[in-house]
Structure formats: C-alpha cells, structure tokens
Amino acid sequence: MLEKLAQIEKNYEELTAQISSPEIMSDMKVYAKTMKQHRSLEEIVTKYREVKKMTDDLAGAKELLEIADDDEMREMATLEIADIEGRLPKAEEELKFLLLPKDPNDEKNVILEIRAGTGGDEATLFAAEVLRMYARYAERQGWKFEALDVSETGVGGIKEASVVIEGDKVYSKMRYESGVHRVQRVPATETAGRVHTSAITVAVLPEAEEVDVQINQNDLRIDTFCSSGPGGQSVNTTYSAVRLTHLPTGVVVSMQDEKSQIKNREKAMRVLRARLQEIEEQKQHDAQSAERRSQVGSGDRSEKIRTYNFKENRVSDHRIGLTVYQLDLVMEGALDEFINALTTHYQTEKLKAEVATA
C-alpha cells in the first residue's frame, strides 16, 4: 500500500506542475481534464501526507523519550505519543477508505424522485415535507435544487415530484437516501388523537449524460397534452406537457412544469436517461452474488430505511441502527449525521469485502 501511495503522490506532484505550464493552460479541454485528475488525487495525497507526518512525529517522540535526561522532556514526549497514538488509527482508516475504488457515479448530479405511498392525504403531505427537507439539505451543501416536475394535491401535498440536484459530489452523499421513508404521527384530521403510519418512496438516480445512455429516437413515443393542476384543474390550453414512452423498456416520463413544450421535453429526457441508466445498473447488480450485494448494500428502494416519529421527535435509520431525537432539525435539512454515518458504514463493508477477496 505504501508503494501505491508514494506513486499517487508522485502523480499528484506531476499534475500540479502541469497545471501551471503554458502548454496545458492554452488548451482548455486538456486543462479541465488535468484539473479533474488533480482534484481526484488531492484528498488522498493530503490524508497520506497527514499520516506520514503523524508517523514521523510519533517516531521522533519515542526517540526523545528514550534519550531524554529530565522529567519534563520525558513527560512532553509521553503526552505527544499518547496524542498521536490516539489520532493515527483513525487517520489510517480514513486513508484506506479513500483508496477504495470509486463509484463512477460519485461525482454526478442526481435526479431525485419522491412518490407518496400508503397513507392517502397524509402520505402526500409527508412527501411534500421530505421534498422540502432535501431542498434545505441541498441549500446547506451549496447545491442547486431545481424542480423538474411536481404533481400537487388539493390538500397541499404532492403525489410525486422529480427534481435535479447539481453540485459537488451530490450522488456520493445522496445515494443512500433511496428507499421507503415511513412517518408516524397524528394527522390534523384525526379527532381521536391516534397515531397513523404512512409511507413514501425516495429514489436517487445519478444523472446520465447523453454519452452514458444512447437513446434511439425510433424507440420513443412522444405524446403532448395540456398540463393540469391539483384535482385536474386546467393550467393552460396549449399542448405544452410532454409524455415520453421508451418502447423497449416501457418506461414512461411525463413533464408539465414548464409552459414550453421544448423545455418540458428536455427535462423529461434528463429523467428518462437517469431511469434507463438505473435499469442497466440494476441488471449488473443482479448479476452479482447475493453475498456481495449484502456486503455493499443493495440500495433497493423497496426497503424500509427510515422512520420519522413526530410524537417522540425521533428519526431512526433501520439499516445502521442510528436513532436521533432531533426530528425538527432533520426536517430542516440537518441530515449530516445520517449521511456521514451511512457513508462510513457502507465504506467499512466495502473495505471488508475488498480485504476478503484480496
């Protein structure tokens, strides 16, 4: 591993020199590619140098402890050794995580789809709240959050919504949000004060570029219709809404958020590409062994992943056994505790799988 890290550091230093060279800077395509390679290595090299410094400092402190001839110097060396030995294992573990093979989707933007499930109006209301929760989380991350299509209900909820989230490493952070989100609370219409359980589904799809998914126009059926609002009320009388049907797979995407048919078609194509890529990736996952899938996490959207209990101000993630009593803050986008814990959990599982197959 040390040889690999030394080579990565050497490559990083070569890229650093290339970035400032006139030849590279004069060609924007080459410059952008070089910068992307440089950024991809930067986090690993920074952590590697941190581990190297801590290791050198530890060796120096141990040497000082052996040769020190007064109590004050020995005490300083002992404290430094204890401090470094307390921090070094974590830093080394983080470095191992960084060396794991990257998911090619990690850097991508995502198409986020939310659908109301069981629970009637209460499910649609919760779907709207979860959509807002992710909008707040995106805002905290400095990401762009844009609605593609939102199907609202007369009670202020949403039946389903599609949004695109753009920014730095969106998919790498959002990927484990796919699944069934369950809510337990007393609905406003419940006179007896009984707690009801409703559910929604969340799907996080890495946005596919045209080069990732080739769509033959002959495989598409394109229908246009007048857009409508909550309860079927008419929004406009022009055929601006678009429905795309991918004939080979049967995937259907409708879009009516924009007044322009062209814009709705563009948005629908973004969602369609993401869904087709997900189908292809699911085929690849299904080809893996059941043991491998259980090690790295299936990401199955039919899996109940989280419960939001409003009466107890509690959120529980069932995959990792994490419970926090700050539901009010979570609904305002404070998802970092869950996002970080899930990432660490699945990285650890992946590292175990890598070691087992090495």
VEXSEDREN-32393 format. One line per field, with one value per residue (C-alpha): residue number from 1; y, z, x. Coordinates in steps of 0.1 Angstrom, whole numbers, padded with zeros to 4 digits. Layout:
BEGIN
k	(NUM / ...)
y	(Y / ...)
z	(Z / ...)
x	(X / ...)
# end
This chain:
BEGIN
k	(1 / 2 / 3 / 4 / 5 / 6 / 7 / 8 / 9 / 10 / 11 / 12 / 13 / 14 / 15 / 16 / 17 / 18 / 19 / 20 / 21 / 22 / 23 / 24 / 25 / 26 / 27 / 28 / 29 / 30 / 31 / 32 / 33 / 34 / 35 / 36 / 37 / 38 / 39 / 40 / 41 / 42 / 43 / 44 / 45 / 46 / 47 / 48 / 49 / 50 / 51 / 52 / 53 / 54 / 55 / 56 / 57 / 58 / 59 / 60 / 61 / 62 / 63 / 64 / 65 / 66 / 67 / 68 / 69 / 70 / 71 / 72 / 73 / 74 / 75 / 76 / 77 / 78 / 79 / 80 / 81 / 82 / 83 / 84 / 85 / 86 / 87 / 88 / 89 / 90 / 91 / 92 / 93 / 94 / 95 / 96 / 97 / 98 / 99 / 100 / 101 / 102 / 103 / 104 / 105 / 106 / 107 / 108 / 109 / 110 / 111 / 112 / 113 / 114 / 115 / 116 / 117 / 118 / 119 / 120 / 121 / 122 / 123 / 124 / 125 / 126 / 127 / 128 / 129 / 130 / 131 / 132 / 133 / 134 / 135 / 136 / 137 / 138 / 139 / 140 / 141 / 142 / 143 / 144 / 145 / 146 / 147 / 148 / 149 / 150 / 151 / 152 / 153 / 154 / 155 / 156 / 157 / 158 / 159 / 160 / 161 / 162 / 163 / 164 / 165 / 166 / 167 / 168 / 169 / 170 / 171 / 172 / 173 / 174 / 175 / 176 / 177 / 178 / 179 / 180 / 181 / 182 / 183 / 184 / 185 / 186 / 187 / 188 / 189 / 190 / 191 / 192 / 193 / 194 / 195 / 196 / 197 / 198 / 199 / 200 / 201 / 202 / 203 / 204 / 205 / 206 / 207 / 208 / 209 / 210 / 211 / 212 / 213 / 214 / 215 / 216 / 217 / 218 / 219 / 220 / 221 / 222 / 223 / 224 / 225 / 226 / 227 / 228 / 229 / 230 / 231 / 232 / 233 / 234 / 235 / 236 / 237 / 238 / 239 / 240 / 241 / 242 / 243 / 244 / 245 / 246 / 247 / 248 / 249 / 250 / 251 / 252 / 253 / 254 / 255 / 256 / 257 / 258 / 259 / 260 / 261 / 262 / 263 / 264 / 265 / 266 / 267 / 268 / 269 / 270 / 271 / 272 / 273 / 274 / 275 / 276 / 277 / 278 / 279 / 280 / 281 / 282 / 283 / 284 / 285 / 286 / 287 / 288 / 289 / 290 / 291 / 292 / 293 / 294 / 295 / 296 / 297 / 298 / 299 / 300 / 301 / 302 / 303 / 304 / 305 / 306 / 307 / 308 / 309 / 310 / 311 / 312 / 313 / 314 / 315 / 316 / 317 / 318 / 319 / 320 / 321 / 322 / 323 / 324 / 325 / 326 / 327 / 328 / 329 / 330 / 331 / 332 / 333 / 334 / 335 / 336 / 337 / 338 / 339 / 340 / 341 / 342 / 343 / 344 / 345 / 346 / 347 / 348 / 349 / 350 / 351 / 352 / 353 / 354 / 355 / 356 / 357 / 358)
y	(0000 / 0024 / 0020 / 0027 / 0059 / 0070 / 0067 / 0086 / 0114 / 0115 / 0116 / 0144 / 0165 / 0160 / 0171 / 0202 / 0212 / 0206 / 0228 / 0259 / 0251 / 0274 / 0244 / 0230 / 0264 / 0272 / 0242 / 0245 / 0209 / 0195 / 0219 / 0209 / 0172 / 0178 / 0198 / 0170 / 0144 / 0167 / 0171 / 0134 / 0127 / 0158 / 0143 / 0111 / 0129 / 0153 / 0124 / 0105 / 0134 / 0138 / 0101 / 0104 / 0134 / 0118 / 0086 / 0107 / 0127 / 0095 / 0080 / 0113 / 0114 / 0078 / 0085 / 0116 / 0095 / 0071 / 0098 / 0125 / 0130 / 0151 / 0145 / 0175 / 0163 / 0127 / 0140 / 0161 / 0131 / 0108 / 0132 / 0136 / 0098 / 0094 / 0121 / 0107 / 0071 / 0083 / 0100 / 0079 / 0048 / 0069 / 0088 / 0055 / 0041 / 0072 / 0068 / 0032 / 0044 / 0069 / 0042 / 0021 / 0020 / 0050 / 0046 / 0064 / 0080 / 0097 / 0130 / 0131 / 0153 / 0134 / 0131 / 0129 / 0113 / 0113 / 0095 / 0093 / 0057 / 0042 / 0066 / 0088 / 0125 / 0121 / 0104 / 0132 / 0158 / 0140 / 0137 / 0175 / 0178 / 0154 / 0173 / 0205 / 0187 / 0177 / 0213 / 0226 / 0200 / 0210 / 0246 / 0238 / 0220 / 0249 / 0228 / 0239 / 0224 / 0226 / 0212 / 0193 / 0182 / 0183 / 0168 / 0186 / 0176 / 0198 / 0195 / 0209 / 0176 / 0161 / 0128 / 0127 / 0150 / 0149 / 0174 / 0177 / 0185 / 0198 / 0204 / 0189 / 0151 / 0151 / 0114 / 0103 / 0119 / 0113 / 0077 / 0060 / 0080 / 0057 / 0036 / 0037 / 0066 / 0060 / 0086 / 0081 / 0109 / 0121 / 0136 / 0170 / 0154 / 0127 / 0137 / 0107 / 0115 / 0082 / 0079 / 0069 / 0053 / 0065 / 0059 / 0075 / 0062 / 0081 / 0073 / 0089 / 0084 / 0096 / 0119 / 0103 / 0122 / 0116 / 0098 / 0075 / 0064 / 0063 / 0066 / 0058 / 0082 / 0054 / 0038 / 0068 / 0076 / 0113 / 0125 / 0161 / 0172 / 0202 / 0205 / 0203 / 0213 / 0198 / 0180 / 0180 / 0217 / 0232 / 0252 / 0261 / 0253 / 0247 / 0213 / 0221 / 0190 / 0161 / 0123 / 0102 / 0064 / 0043 / 0014 / -0013 / -0009 / 0006 / 0034 / 0065 / 0100 / 0129 / 0165 / 0196 / 0220 / 0244 / 0264 / 0255 / 0221 / 0221 / 0227 / 0200 / 0176 / 0185 / 0179 / 0146 / 0134 / 0141 / 0119 / 0092 / 0089 / 0086 / 0059 / 0039 / 0040 / 0028 / -0002 / -0011 / -0008 / -0029 / -0057 / -0056 / -0057 / -0086 / -0105 / -0102 / -0128 / -0124 / -0124 / -0095 / -0075 / -0079 / -0067 / -0035 / -0027 / -0032 / 0003 / -0013 / 0015 / -0010 / -0014 / 0004 / 0025 / 0052 / 0061 / 0097 / 0097 / 0132 / 0125 / 0114 / 0139 / 0108 / 0097 / 0061 / 0047 / 0009 / -0001 / 0011 / 0013 / 0050 / 0070 / 0107 / 0128 / 0159 / 0153 / 0190 / 0198 / 0169 / 0182 / 0215 / 0197 / 0187 / 0153 / 0153 / 0128 / 0102 / 0109 / 0106 / 0075 / 0057 / 0066 / 0053 / 0021 / 0012 / 0021 / -0002 / -0030 / -0024 / -0024 / -0057 / -0071 / -0059 / -0075 / -0108 / -0110 / -0098)
z	(0000 / 0008 / -0027 / -0042 / -0021 / -0030 / -0067 / -0062 / -0045 / -0074 / -0100 / -0080 / -0079 / -0117 / -0123 / -0100 / -0122 / -0154 / -0143 / -0143 / -0175 / -0205 / -0228 / -0206 / -0198 / -0235 / -0242 / -0221 / -0227 / -0216 / -0187 / -0175 / -0177 / -0159 / -0131 / -0127 / -0123 / -0099 / -0077 / -0077 / -0061 / -0038 / -0009 / -0009 / -0010 / 0017 / 0040 / 0031 / 0040 / 0073 / 0081 / 0071 / 0094 / 0123 / 0118 / 0117 / 0147 / 0166 / 0158 / 0169 / 0202 / 0210 / 0203 / 0225 / 0253 / 0252 / 0252 / 0274 / 0306 / 0326 / 0337 / 0319 / 0285 / 0291 / 0302 / 0270 / 0249 / 0267 / 0261 / 0224 / 0220 / 0236 / 0215 / 0182 / 0190 / 0197 / 0163 / 0140 / 0137 / 0126 / 0100 / 0087 / 0084 / 0065 / 0041 / 0034 / 0027 / 0002 / -0016 / -0022 / -0059 / -0067 / -0080 / -0114 / -0104 / -0072 / -0089 / -0107 / -0101 / -0092 / -0103 / -0070 / -0073 / -0044 / -0045 / -0020 / -0010 / 0016 / 0038 / 0015 / 0020 / 0050 / 0027 / 0001 / 0029 / 0042 / 0006 / 0004 / 0037 / 0027 / -0006 / 0014 / 0037 / 0008 / -0006 / 0028 / 0028 / -0007 / 0004 / 0033 / 0009 / -0015 / -0042 / -0068 / -0063 / -0093 / -0097 / -0129 / -0123 / -0092 / -0091 / -0063 / -0044 / -0033 / 0004 / -0002 / -0005 / -0036 / -0053 / -0069 / -0077 / -0098 / -0091 / -0102 / -0076 / -0090 / -0072 / -0059 / -0053 / -0049 / -0057 / -0033 / -0004 / -0015 / -0028 / 0004 / 0007 / -0018 / -0001 / 0018 / 0043 / 0069 / 0090 / 0123 / 0136 / 0144 / 0112 / 0115 / 0105 / 0133 / 0160 / 0183 / 0185 / 0171 / 0155 / 0119 / 0098 / 0062 / 0038 / 0007 / -0016 / -0025 / -0055 / -0060 / -0096 / -0109 / -0138 / -0170 / -0198 / -0234 / -0238 / -0209 / -0223 / -0260 / -0268 / -0303 / -0313 / -0331 / -0296 / -0283 / -0285 / -0278 / -0267 / -0259 / -0239 / -0219 / -0184 / -0154 / -0118 / -0085 / -0088 / -0126 / -0130 / -0162 / -0161 / -0198 / -0230 / -0251 / -0256 / -0236 / -0214 / -0227 / -0222 / -0233 / -0236 / -0241 / -0261 / -0254 / -0216 / -0211 / -0190 / -0191 / -0181 / -0181 / -0177 / -0174 / -0151 / -0179 / -0203 / -0231 / -0248 / -0257 / -0221 / -0208 / -0234 / -0223 / -0187 / -0195 / -0214 / -0184 / -0162 / -0188 / -0193 / -0155 / -0152 / -0181 / -0166 / -0133 / -0151 / -0167 / -0134 / -0117 / -0142 / -0133 / -0096 / -0101 / -0118 / -0086 / -0059 / -0030 / -0006 / -0024 / -0026 / 0012 / 0019 / -0001 / 0004 / -0022 / -0023 / -0030 / -0030 / -0017 / 0015 / 0046 / 0055 / 0079 / 0103 / 0113 / 0146 / 0152 / 0186 / 0200 / 0178 / 0167 / 0135 / 0132 / 0103 / 0103 / 0082 / 0107 / 0139 / 0143 / 0162 / 0169 / 0188 / 0167 / 0141 / 0140 / 0129 / 0105 / 0087 / 0083 / 0064 / 0092 / 0076 / 0080 / 0110 / 0089 / 0056 / 0073 / 0094 / 0063 / 0042 / 0069 / 0074 / 0037 / 0032 / 0060 / 0045 / 0011 / 0027 / 0044 / 0010 / -0007 / 0020 / 0018 / -0019 / -0020)
x	(0000 / 0029 / 0043 / 0009 / 0006 / 0040 / 0032 / -0001 / 0018 / 0043 / 0015 / -0002 / 0030 / 0035 / -0001 / 0005 / 0034 / 0014 / -0015 / 0008 / 0025 / 0017 / 0011 / -0016 / -0032 / -0035 / -0058 / -0090 / -0100 / -0067 / -0066 / -0100 / -0091 / -0058 / -0076 / -0101 / -0073 / -0056 / -0087 / -0094 / -0059 / -0058 / -0078 / -0058 / -0025 / -0035 / -0045 / -0014 / 0009 / -0010 / -0005 / 0032 / 0038 / 0020 / 0041 / 0073 / 0063 / 0055 / 0089 / 0105 / 0086 / 0095 / 0132 / 0131 / 0115 / 0145 / 0172 / 0156 / 0175 / 0150 / 0114 / 0099 / 0111 / 0100 / 0066 / 0063 / 0073 / 0048 / 0019 / 0028 / 0030 / -0004 / -0019 / -0006 / -0014 / -0050 / -0054 / -0033 / -0055 / -0085 / -0064 / -0050 / -0086 / -0097 / -0068 / -0079 / -0114 / -0100 / -0081 / -0112 / -0123 / -0145 / -0180 / -0180 / -0213 / -0200 / -0192 / -0226 / -0256 / -0288 / -0324 / -0344 / -0378 / -0403 / -0437 / -0465 / -0472 / -0496 / -0515 / -0537 / -0535 / -0511 / -0486 / -0488 / -0483 / -0452 / -0439 / -0441 / -0422 / -0395 / -0390 / -0386 / -0362 / -0339 / -0342 / -0329 / -0301 / -0291 / -0290 / -0267 / -0244 / -0243 / -0260 / -0285 / -0320 / -0344 / -0378 / -0384 / -0420 / -0442 / -0477 / -0495 / -0527 / -0556 / -0546 / -0511 / -0492 / -0476 / -0483 / -0449 / -0420 / -0389 / -0360 / -0324 / -0297 / -0265 / -0232 / -0200 / -0202 / -0240 / -0245 / -0218 / -0237 / -0273 / -0270 / -0282 / -0314 / -0332 / -0359 / -0391 / -0394 / -0421 / -0438 / -0457 / -0478 / -0513 / -0528 / -0545 / -0578 / -0576 / -0600 / -0593 / -0556 / -0544 / -0510 / -0511 / -0484 / -0478 / -0450 / -0433 / -0406 / -0375 / -0353 / -0319 / -0307 / -0273 / -0280 / -0269 / -0252 / -0260 / -0227 / -0237 / -0271 / -0278 / -0315 / -0327 / -0353 / -0372 / -0376 / -0395 / -0432 / -0438 / -0472 / -0482 / -0512 / -0525 / -0510 / -0532 / -0530 / -0542 / -0575 / -0573 / -0579 / -0566 / -0534 / -0532 / -0549 / -0517 / -0502 / -0471 / -0470 / -0449 / -0451 / -0421 / -0425 / -0394 / -0409 / -0382 / -0384 / -0419 / -0405 / -0428 / -0419 / -0443 / -0433 / -0456 / -0438 / -0428 / -0451 / -0427 / -0431 / -0394 / -0383 / -0406 / -0392 / -0356 / -0364 / -0382 / -0352 / -0330 / -0352 / -0356 / -0318 / -0314 / -0341 / -0326 / -0292 / -0306 / -0322 / -0289 / -0270 / -0297 / -0290 / -0254 / -0262 / -0285 / -0256 / -0236 / -0238 / -0263 / -0234 / -0216 / -0248 / -0254 / -0218 / -0220 / -0257 / -0284 / -0298 / -0332 / -0358 / -0384 / -0365 / -0379 / -0349 / -0361 / -0389 / -0398 / -0418 / -0432 / -0447 / -0412 / -0393 / -0374 / -0357 / -0344 / -0324 / -0331 / -0300 / -0274 / -0295 / -0290 / -0316 / -0316 / -0342 / -0339 / -0366 / -0374 / -0338 / -0337 / -0368 / -0349 / -0322 / -0298 / -0291 / -0253 / -0253 / -0272 / -0254 / -0219 / -0229 / -0243 / -0212 / -0189 / -0209 / -0210 / -0174 / -0164 / -0185 / -0169 / -0134 / -0142 / -0153 / -0121 / -0099 / -0119 / -0114 / -0078)
# end
